[in-house]
Amino acid sequence: MIEILVVDDEALARSAVLRQLGTLLPEAHVREARDGFDALERIAETRPDLLFLDVEMPELSGLDLLRQIAEPRPRVIFVTAHDHFAVRAFEDQALDYLVKPFTPERFARAVDRAMAAIDGDARLRAVEQRIDRLALRRGSTLEIVPSDAIVSLVSEDHYTHVHANGHVYVTELSLQHFEVRLDPARFVRAHRNAIVNVGHVSRLTMDEVVMDDGTTIPVSRRCRPALTAALG
């Protein structure tokens, strides 16, 4: 069953979204939260698949809330009366951005898009869990990459660059998404923006690690002890 959380400090706005969800997704389990702090508690308890999230709320805005949610994060549709937050919302990987008032047709398109994304997420997780591989896109092609082939994962500009098989796969999934799915004995942080596969390390210097594909990655002081221990 799909878990949905509707977050808005205005009761009427929550009711409008709940009503339309009841029509489009009668089987979904839909909850509501009255502000950002209430939402954080409910997200921790229920781990929803989808958030309908207001932007401007007292004390904790929707954008600030989104940055506090642990990985893996739910898919997010922003619902707001203001269109000037759209760029920031999409930078934070929002799935859609609904500006009030919106038509039932526009809402339905957003829901259809969310359901397709959630279904895709579930299928990718099933593939990863079943065969210890990651489903990654290279251009228009979806490739199944064995985790052993992954050399490193580097976060840049809200994307993760996965180096494997002599290619670089670029995905919107965060570094934290991969960190919870890959074997922690083999995949270790080099610094806050990079994870390396210790099986592909050629050498470790004082301030960087050299991978067997020729790339070099800086090593932070905080991550160096764990990386050194993993290399034996």
Phi, psi and omega in degrees: 000136180286130177260125181234140175236127179256120186242116179198139181279354178256121183299321180295322179293319177297318182298322180296317179292317180300319181297315181289325176295323178299328179281317186277323184229067185298338182271351183288152175263107187250127176242170179223154178226140188272347177196180184295320181291321175298320180296318180301319179295315183290325178295318179297324182283317192250346181046066183294156176277332188216137174246134163257114196233123174287150180274303185269108176224151181295143175072309181227108182286166178298321179294319177293321178300314183302323182285349179262356182279130180289154175283151355284133183278151174289163171291149188229131170243119177279140178232114188207161176271359186240128182270351187280359175265001189300317182300313179298323180297314181288331173297329177269019172068034172296145180280324180203169185217105182261126179259123179289143352279143179240155182278159174302327180293318179294320178297317181297323178295320178296318179294317178301317179296319179295317180295322177296318180294317180295320178297318178296319177301316182295319180293320178294319178297322179296318178297313181299314184290328186283320188236015178054044179226163178247140175267113185232146180265135170234103189069234180264004184257134175266119182246143176264114187250120176300141182298331178297334182279347182284125180271312181202163176228125185233129179271126178216124173052049176072011176235158174249128179259113182260117180265118182200144175055030180078007180241165173240117178262131181249128183223152176283346179295139186283165176300322179296327178302314181285328183299323181279351182253340181265154182298115183293344177284336182253329184251113190232143177294133170264323169202183190295342181250014182208142173236137179240150173272114185297339177289347180247014179277127176274315177199157179241123177257190182295325186229008178204161175243135180256124183268162184286355174266006178094352180280153176239142183229130178299149177243125179279158178299323182290326184271343187301316181301316181293321179293317178299318180295320181294330179281350177078000000 
